[in-house]
């Protein structure tokens, strides 16, 4: 599990926080509401994650699925625990 968070790029202030499941090496699935602002204004926000062991880093939004309300992001740092 990882906690994705969306930050304002200019200030670093948190805009949203959620939870996500690691489903592959660095791939996390989260709720669309957590990442929605970055899809509308990608230059204004940056996506980060915090892992259960306290590690954190940058993430990149890969895809969204509006009907299911999901978003997929790739964590820049690999080798975190994930479901198989």
Secondary structure as UniProt FT lines:
FT   STRAND          2..8
FT   TURN            9..11
FT   STRAND          14..17
FT   STRAND          20..24
FT   TURN            25..26
FT   STRAND          27..31
FT   HELIX           32..40
FT   HELIX           42..44
FT   STRAND          45..51
FT   TURN            52..53
FT   STRAND          56..65
FT   TURN            66..69
FT   STRAND          70..75
//
